[in-house]
Amino acid sequence: MKRFTMEEVGWTPRIPPIEEATATPAQRAALDACPPAQRGSAYFRTLANDPGSLGERGALFNTVMYAPRGLPRADREFSTAVVSMANGCVYCTSVHARRFADLSKQREAMQRVLEEGHGVETDPRRRAIADFSERLTLTPGAVTAAELAPLRAAGLDELELLDLVHSIAMFANANRLMQSLGETEAPG
């Protein structure tokens, strides 16, 4: 499956997720630290096999994606959808494309990016974010400081630039975990 979509897609773990009835106190505490909507998912219950890692991952994810200042949340969601597309992660693309569409009310713009790639983006800010997100994802060692210029020209300040890099880096890890620990299922 390589078609990107905003529809909900499934995910089947390759190792058994923990069950709430048999979870250790450390596993329950790690899940409790995750956003409520994610605690029962097979993905987070799979990550709870290593509660220390899940606890650290959850705290970092929440700080990067839900920080109250800096890069607007819709921009973070747009960037992580582009990163997830570059990494071929259909599940993460669907989640973050949907969140961008909900936050920005720009569902049609996101749908075009999913169908035709981010080169169709006409909004200068989103285009700069998408270009940089894909470049840092695909060729992190080749990115230079000069490549921040289009982002600054599109209005991003220094804190927003740092938030953008944090969210791109977070999804280098998140996409690999999702793709390594299970398989995406096509929408029903």
Backbone hydrogen bonds, N-H to C=O, Kabsch-Sander energy under -0.5 kcal/mol:
donor,donor_aa,acceptor,acceptor_aa,energy
10,G,185,E,-1.4
12,T,183,E,-2.9
14,R,181,L,-3.3
15,I,181,L,-0.6
18,I,45,R,-2.0
22,T,19,E,-1.1
23,A,19,E,-0.7
23,A,20,E,-0.8
28,R,24,T,-2.5
29,A,25,P,-2.5
30,A,26,A,-2.2
31,L,27,Q,-2.2
32,D,28,R,-2.7
33,A,29,A,-1.2
34,C,31,L,-1.7
38,Q,35,P,-2.2
39,R,35,P,-0.9
39,R,36,P,-0.6
41,S,38,Q,-1.4
45,R,41,S,-2.3
46,T,42,A,-1.9
47,L,43,Y,-2.4
48,A,44,F,-1.5
49,N,46,T,-1.8
50,D,47,L,-2.0
54,L,50,D,-2.4
55,G,51,P,-2.6
56,E,52,G,-2.0
57,R,53,S,-2.8
58,G,54,L,-3.2
59,A,55,G,-2.0
60,L,56,E,-2.2
61,F,57,R,-2.9
62,N,58,G,-2.5
63,T,59,A,-2.1
64,V,60,L,-2.6
65,M,61,F,-3.0
66,Y,62,N,-2.0
67,A,63,T,-0.6
75,D,72,P,-0.5
76,R,72,P,-1.8
77,E,73,R,-2.7
78,F,74,A,-2.5
79,S,75,D,-2.6
80,T,76,R,-2.6
81,A,77,E,-1.8
82,V,78,F,-2.1
83,V,79,S,-2.8
84,S,80,T,-2.2
85,M,81,A,-2.1
86,A,82,V,-2.5
87,N,83,V,-2.1
88,G,85,M,-1.2
89,C,84,S,-2.8
90,V,88,G,-1.1
93,T,89,C,-2.2
94,S,90,V,-2.2
95,V,91,Y,-2.1
96,H,92,C,-2.6
97,A,93,T,-2.5
98,R,94,S,-1.9
99,R,95,V,-2.1
100,F,96,H,-2.2
101,A,97,A,-2.5
102,D,98,R,-2.6
103,L,99,R,-2.7
104,S,100,F,-3.0
105,K,101,A,-1.8
110,M,106,Q,-1.9
111,Q,107,R,-2.6
112,R,108,E,-2.2
113,V,109,A,-1.8
114,L,110,M,-2.5
115,E,111,Q,-2.2
116,E,112,R,-3.2
117,G,113,V,-2.2
120,V,117,G,-1.5
121,E,118,H,-1.7
127,R,123,D,-2.9
128,A,124,P,-2.3
129,I,125,R,-2.4
130,A,126,R,-2.9
131,D,127,R,-2.9
132,F,128,A,-2.2
133,S,129,I,-2.6
134,E,130,A,-2.5
135,R,131,D,-2.3
136,L,132,F,-2.9
137,T,133,S,-1.6
138,L,134,E,-2.8
139,T,135,R,-2.9
142,A,139,T,-1.6
143,V,139,T,-0.6
143,V,140,P,-0.7
147,E,144,T,-1.4
148,L,145,A,-1.9
149,A,146,A,-1.4
152,R,148,L,-2.3
153,A,149,A,-2.8
154,A,150,P,-1.3
155,G,152,R,-1.7
156,L,151,L,-2.2
161,L,157,D,-2.3
162,L,158,E,-2.2
163,D,159,L,-2.5
164,L,160,E,-2.4
165,V,161,L,-2.3
166,H,162,L,-2.5
167,S,163,D,-2.5
168,I,164,L,-2.3
169,A,165,V,-2.6
170,M,166,H,-2.5
171,F,167,S,-1.7
172,A,168,I,-1.0
172,A,169,A,-0.5
173,N,169,A,-1.2
174,A,170,M,-2.7
175,N,171,F,-2.0
176,R,172,A,-0.8
177,L,173,N,-2.5
178,M,174,A,-2.4
179,Q,175,N,-2.5
180,S,176,R,-2.2
181,L,177,L,-2.5
182,G,178,M,-0.7
183,E,12,T,-2.4
185,E,10,G,-2.4
